[in-house]
């Protein structure tokens, strides 16, 4: 079985890249095709892999500002040649699913989400990523083309895997396709329950506008309670200006230290809508309760009252109310951790391997 892997871009390490890591462990000799790759921004992850990039790799600023080239992305992902492969496994939030394969090659796509800025709100997309003014004016027109391409390219996939039931519903709505659900992997054994407890609340993740660090900061400014924020991103400067004396930005933190911060926090704050919130599952694996916005995949995975507490509006006042209610509740760390175990990395790899082998067997049978 000759297999290739495809990923949108390798310029940051997040949930999608963790999925790709598992794919490379299952198929260590498979090359990785991607639009843009930066070994520096990936901090050496995948440095030992055979990575094949598109023509956009040679564009000025492509590694740091790849989002300013959406008009070239379809051509970039379509340029790759997969005629020598039995299977191509794409790992996509945007363009990777749009590869072109021949009739003898099985294309399985692990989809993190249908392309959000094509289908949800391209105006919000342009504001979230601080594009130059001339790019902001062009994007609504480019998005008409991108949206059409995105819809057509989804039909090229032979089989679809969604990372959550929430995403499976979006795939059905926008692409009119059925998918199976295999949740992303979490390194459950990297996290633990601690008998010690700090006085702080915790947020972990890239500092992006949609993750709504701003409302959490405003809430904890008013509460005058300590909030630690782990992560970096384009919103850093803006958020630091907003933060009062009880807010601490920790930036990039080593994995073992992150596990300690999780284990000792009072609760984990999760004010965003996510297709699948890996950081929330990591908090659960640490036995810590979650204070979460009632939207996205977290609704499926968090048992209210036993694993955490929801709030219904993305507003500082709602977070304040939830925190005050949380203070009056008791949670069982062992029960919370138990609920996270179904997302273990080894379970993910076993399910993916079985699905690929069964799919290839059925695909070959249909061709004979």
C-alpha positions as CSV (number, residue, x, y, z in Angstrom):
1,X,0.0,0.0,0.0
2,X,1.6,3.2,-1.2
3,X,0.2,6.3,0.7
4,X,0.7,10.1,0.6
5,X,-0.4,12.6,3.2
6,X,-1.7,16.1,2.4
7,X,-2.0,19.0,4.8
8,X,-3.2,22.6,4.2
9,X,0.0,24.4,5.5
10,X,2.7,23.7,8.0
11,X,3.4,27.1,9.6
12,X,2.1,26.6,13.1
13,X,1.6,23.7,15.5
14,X,-2.0,23.1,16.6
15,X,-4.7,20.5,16.7
16,X,-4.6,19.7,13.0
17,X,-0.9,19.2,13.2
18,X,-1.3,16.7,16.0
19,X,-3.6,14.7,13.8
20,X,-0.9,14.8,11.1
21,X,1.7,13.6,13.6
22,X,-0.5,10.5,14.3
23,X,-0.8,9.9,10.5
24,X,3.0,10.0,10.2
25,X,3.3,7.5,13.1
26,X,1.0,5.1,11.3
27,X,2.7,5.7,7.9
28,X,6.2,6.9,8.7
29,X,7.5,6.7,5.1
30,X,4.6,8.6,3.5
31,X,5.6,12.0,2.0
32,X,3.7,15.1,3.2
33,X,2.3,17.4,0.5
34,X,1.5,20.9,1.8
35,X,1.0,24.4,0.3
36,X,3.6,26.1,2.5
37,X,6.1,24.8,5.1
38,X,8.3,26.6,7.6
39,X,10.7,24.4,9.7
40,X,11.3,27.4,12.0
41,X,7.6,28.1,12.7
42,X,7.0,24.4,13.2
43,X,9.8,24.3,15.8
44,X,11.4,21.3,14.1
45,X,8.2,19.1,14.1
46,X,8.2,17.0,10.9
47,X,11.8,18.1,10.1
48,X,12.7,14.4,9.4
49,X,9.8,14.0,6.9
50,X,9.8,14.2,3.2
51,X,7.8,17.4,2.7
52,X,6.7,18.6,-0.8
53,X,5.6,22.2,-1.1
54,X,3.7,24.1,-3.8
55,X,4.8,27.1,-5.9
56,X,3.5,29.4,-3.2
57,X,6.5,28.4,-1.0
58,X,8.6,30.7,-3.2
59,X,6.4,33.8,-2.7
60,X,7.7,36.6,-0.6
61,X,6.3,36.4,3.0
62,X,4.4,33.2,2.2
63,X,5.6,31.4,5.4
64,X,4.5,34.3,7.6
65,X,1.5,35.6,5.7
66,X,0.1,32.7,3.7
67,X,-3.5,33.9,4.2
68,X,-3.0,36.9,1.9
69,X,-2.8,34.5,-1.1
70,X,-6.2,32.8,-1.2
71,X,-6.6,33.3,-4.9
72,X,-3.6,31.1,-5.6
73,X,-4.4,28.3,-3.1
74,X,-6.7,26.2,-5.3
75,X,-4.1,26.0,-8.1
76,X,-1.4,25.3,-5.5
77,X,-3.1,22.3,-4.1
78,X,-4.2,21.0,-7.5
79,X,-0.6,21.0,-8.9
80,X,0.4,17.9,-6.9
81,X,0.6,14.6,-8.8
82,X,-0.7,11.5,-6.9
83,X,-0.9,9.0,-9.8
84,X,1.6,6.6,-8.1
85,X,-0.3,6.3,-4.9
86,X,-2.9,3.7,-3.8
87,X,-4.3,6.1,-1.1
88,X,-4.1,9.8,-0.3
89,X,-5.0,10.8,3.2
90,X,-5.7,14.5,3.4
91,X,-6.0,16.5,6.6
92,X,-8.0,19.6,5.8
93,X,-9.5,22.7,7.2
94,X,-9.5,24.5,3.9
95,X,-7.6,23.5,0.7
96,X,-6.0,20.0,1.2
97,X,-9.3,18.2,0.4
98,X,-9.1,19.8,-3.1
99,X,-6.4,17.6,-4.5
100,X,-7.0,15.8,-7.8
101,X,-6.6,12.1,-7.8
102,X,-7.1,9.5,-10.5
103,X,-9.8,6.8,-10.5
104,X,-7.4,4.2,-9.2
105,X,-6.4,6.2,-6.1
106,X,-8.6,6.3,-3.0
107,X,-8.8,9.8,-1.4
108,X,-9.8,9.8,2.2
109,X,-10.2,13.3,3.8
110,X,-10.0,13.9,7.6
111,X,-11.9,17.2,7.8
112,X,-11.5,19.5,10.7
113,X,-14.1,21.9,9.3
114,X,-15.6,23.0,6.0
115,X,-13.7,26.1,5.0
116,X,-15.0,28.6,7.6
117,X,-14.1,31.9,5.9
118,X,-15.8,30.7,2.7
119,X,-19.1,29.7,4.3
120,X,-19.5,31.6,7.6
121,X,-18.2,35.2,7.5
122,X,-15.5,36.4,5.2
123,X,-15.7,40.0,6.6
124,X,-14.9,38.6,10.1
125,X,-12.1,36.6,8.6
126,X,-10.5,39.8,7.1
127,X,-10.7,41.7,10.4
128,X,-9.5,38.8,12.5
129,X,-6.2,38.5,10.6
130,X,-5.3,42.1,10.1
131,X,-5.0,42.1,6.3
132,X,-3.7,45.2,4.4
133,X,-6.5,47.5,3.3
134,X,-6.3,46.6,-0.4
135,X,-6.5,42.9,0.4
136,X,-9.6,43.5,2.5
137,X,-11.3,45.2,-0.4
138,X,-10.5,42.3,-2.8
139,X,-11.4,39.3,-0.5
140,X,-15.2,39.5,-0.8
141,X,-14.8,39.2,-4.6
142,X,-12.2,36.5,-4.3
143,X,-14.4,34.6,-1.9
144,X,-17.1,34.1,-4.6
145,X,-14.5,32.1,-6.6
146,X,-13.2,30.3,-3.5
147,X,-16.7,29.3,-2.4
148,X,-17.5,27.8,-5.8
149,X,-14.2,26.0,-5.9
150,X,-14.6,24.7,-2.3
151,X,-18.0,23.3,-3.0
152,X,-16.9,21.5,-6.2
153,X,-13.6,20.3,-4.7
154,X,-15.4,18.6,-1.8
155,X,-16.9,16.2,-4.4
156,X,-13.4,14.9,-5.3
157,X,-13.1,13.2,-1.9
158,X,-14.0,9.5,-2.0
159,X,-14.6,9.2,1.8
160,X,-15.0,11.8,4.5
161,X,-14.1,11.6,8.2
162,X,-15.3,14.5,10.4
163,X,-13.5,15.4,13.6
164,X,-16.8,15.8,15.5
165,X,-20.5,15.5,15.2
166,X,-20.7,19.3,15.0
167,X,-18.4,19.3,11.9
168,X,-20.3,16.3,10.4
169,X,-23.5,18.5,10.5
170,X,-21.6,21.3,8.7
171,X,-20.3,18.9,6.1
172,X,-23.8,17.7,5.5
173,X,-25.1,21.3,5.2
174,X,-22.4,22.8,2.9
175,X,-21.2,19.8,0.9
176,X,-24.3,17.5,1.0
177,X,-22.0,14.6,2.0
178,X,-22.2,12.0,4.7
179,X,-19.2,11.4,6.9
180,X,-18.1,9.3,9.9
181,X,-16.9,10.8,13.1
182,X,-13.4,10.1,14.6
183,X,-12.4,12.6,17.2
184,X,-8.9,14.0,17.1
185,X,-6.2,12.5,19.4
186,X,-5.3,13.8,22.8
187,X,-2.2,12.6,24.7
188,X,-4.2,11.6,27.8
189,X,-1.1,10.1,29.5
190,X,0.7,13.5,29.4
191,X,-1.9,15.0,31.8
192,X,-2.6,14.1,35.4
193,X,-4.7,14.9,38.5
194,X,-2.8,16.9,41.1
195,X,-3.6,17.0,44.8
196,X,-2.3,20.6,44.8
197,X,-4.5,23.4,43.7
198,X,-3.6,26.9,42.7
199,X,-5.8,30.0,43.0
200,X,-5.8,30.8,39.2
201,X,-8.1,30.1,36.3
202,X,-6.5,29.1,32.9
203,X,-6.8,29.6,29.2
204,X,-4.6,27.8,26.6
205,X,-4.4,28.4,22.9
206,X,-3.4,30.7,20.1
207,X,-4.3,34.3,20.6
208,X,-6.8,34.7,17.8
209,X,-9.8,37.0,17.8
210,X,-12.4,34.2,17.5
211,X,-11.1,32.5,20.7
212,X,-12.5,35.5,22.6
213,X,-9.7,36.0,25.1
214,X,-11.0,39.6,25.2
215,X,-14.3,38.8,27.0
216,X,-12.5,36.5,29.5
217,X,-10.0,39.2,30.3
218,X,-12.7,41.8,30.8
219,X,-14.6,39.3,33.1
220,X,-11.6,38.6,35.2
221,X,-10.6,42.2,35.4
222,X,-14.0,42.8,37.1
223,X,-13.8,39.7,39.2
224,X,-10.3,40.6,40.3
225,X,-9.4,36.9,40.1
226,X,-6.1,35.6,38.6
227,X,-6.3,34.3,35.0
228,X,-3.2,32.8,33.4
229,X,-3.1,32.7,29.5
230,X,-0.8,30.3,27.7
231,X,-0.2,30.9,24.0
232,X,0.9,33.4,21.5
233,X,-0.6,35.0,18.4
234,X,-1.6,38.2,16.5
235,X,-3.9,39.4,19.3
236,X,-1.2,39.5,22.0
237,X,-0.5,43.3,21.9
238,X,-4.2,44.2,21.9
239,X,-5.0,41.8,24.7
240,X,-2.2,43.0,26.9
241,X,-3.5,46.5,26.7
242,X,-6.9,45.2,27.8
243,X,-5.6,43.2,30.7
244,X,-5.6,44.3,34.4
245,X,-3.2,43.3,37.1
246,X,-4.7,39.8,37.7
247,X,-4.1,38.7,34.1
248,X,-0.8,36.9,33.3
249,X,0.4,36.1,29.8
250,X,2.8,33.1,29.9
251,X,3.5,32.9,26.1
252,X,4.9,29.6,24.8
253,X,5.3,27.0,27.6
254,X,7.0,23.6,27.5
255,X,4.6,20.6,27.4
256,X,5.4,19.3,30.8
257,X,4.9,22.8,32.3
258,X,1.5,23.1,30.5
259,X,0.4,19.9,32.1
260,X,1.3,21.3,35.6
261,X,-0.7,24.5,34.8
262,X,-3.7,22.4,33.8
263,X,-3.5,20.2,36.8
264,X,-3.4,23.0,39.4
265,X,-5.9,25.5,37.9
266,X,-9.2,26.1,39.6
267,X,-11.0,25.8,36.3
268,X,-10.4,26.0,32.6
269,X,-12.0,29.0,30.7
270,X,-13.3,28.2,27.2
271,X,-15.3,31.1,25.7
272,X,-15.0,30.3,22.0
273,X,-16.9,28.2,19.5
274,X,-14.7,25.4,18.3
275,X,-15.2,22.5,15.8
276,X,-13.2,20.4,18.3
277,X,-11.6,21.9,21.4
278,X,-8.5,19.8,22.1
279,X,-7.4,22.2,25.0
280,X,-10.7,21.6,26.7
281,X,-10.2,17.8,26.5
282,X,-6.6,18.3,27.9
283,X,-8.2,20.2,30.9
284,X,-10.6,17.2,31.4
285,X,-7.7,14.8,31.3
286,X,-6.2,16.8,34.1
287,X,-9.4,16.4,36.1
288,X,-10.2,20.1,36.0
289,X,-13.7,21.5,35.4
290,X,-14.5,23.7,32.4
291,X,-16.4,27.0,32.2
292,X,-17.5,27.0,28.6
293,X,-19.5,28.9,26.0
294,X,-22.5,26.7,25.0
295,X,-21.6,26.2,21.3
296,X,-19.6,24.0,19.0
297,X,-18.3,20.5,19.8
298,X,-17.8,21.1,23.6
299,X,-21.6,20.8,24.0
300,X,-21.3,17.1,23.0
301,X,-18.3,16.4,25.3
302,X,-19.0,18.3,28.5
303,X,-21.6,17.0,31.0
304,X,-23.0,20.1,32.7
305,X,-22.8,20.0,36.5
306,X,-20.4,17.1,36.5
307,X,-17.6,18.2,34.1
308,X,-18.3,21.9,34.2
309,X,-20.7,24.8,33.6
310,X,-21.9,26.5,30.4
311,X,-22.7,30.2,29.7
312,X,-25.0,31.2,26.8
313,X,-23.7,34.5,25.5
314,X,-20.1,35.5,24.6
315,X,-20.2,38.4,27.0
316,X,-18.0,39.3,30.1
317,X,-21.2,39.4,32.2
318,X,-22.1,35.8,31.3
319,X,-18.6,34.6,32.2
320,X,-18.8,36.5,35.6
321,X,-22.1,34.8,36.4
322,X,-20.8,31.4,35.4
323,X,-17.6,31.9,37.6
324,X,-19.7,32.9,40.6
325,X,-22.0,29.9,40.1
326,X,-18.9,27.6,39.6
327,X,-17.5,28.7,43.0
328,X,-20.5,27.1,44.7
329,X,-20.2,23.7,43.0
330,X,-18.1,20.6,43.7
331,X,-16.5,18.5,41.0
332,X,-14.9,15.0,41.0
333,X,-11.5,15.1,39.2
334,X,-11.5,11.4,38.7
335,X,-14.9,11.4,37.0
336,X,-13.8,14.3,34.8
337,X,-10.6,12.6,33.7
338,X,-12.5,9.4,33.0
339,X,-14.7,11.3,30.5
340,X,-11.6,12.3,28.6
341,X,-10.1,8.9,28.1
342,X,-12.2,8.1,24.9
343,X,-10.1,10.7,23.1
344,X,-6.8,8.9,23.8
345,X,-4.2,9.1,21.0
346,X,-3.9,5.3,20.7
347,X,-7.7,4.9,20.3
348,X,-7.6,7.5,17.5
349,X,-4.7,5.7,15.7
350,X,-6.4,2.3,15.9
351,X,-9.7,3.7,14.5
352,X,-8.0,5.5,11.7
353,X,-5.9,2.5,10.7
354,X,-9.0,0.2,10.7
355,X,-11.0,2.7,8.7
356,X,-8.3,3.1,6.0
357,X,-7.7,-0.6,5.7
358,X,-11.5,-1.3,5.4
359,X,-12.0,1.5,3.0
360,X,-9.2,0.4,0.7
361,X,-10.5,-3.2,0.7
362,X,-14.0,-1.9,-0.3
363,X,-12.5,0.5,-2.9
364,X,-10.5,-2.3,-4.6
365,X,-13.5,-4.6,-4.5
366,X,-15.6,-2.0,-6.2
367,X,-13.0,-1.7,-9.0
368,X,-12.8,-5.5,-9.7
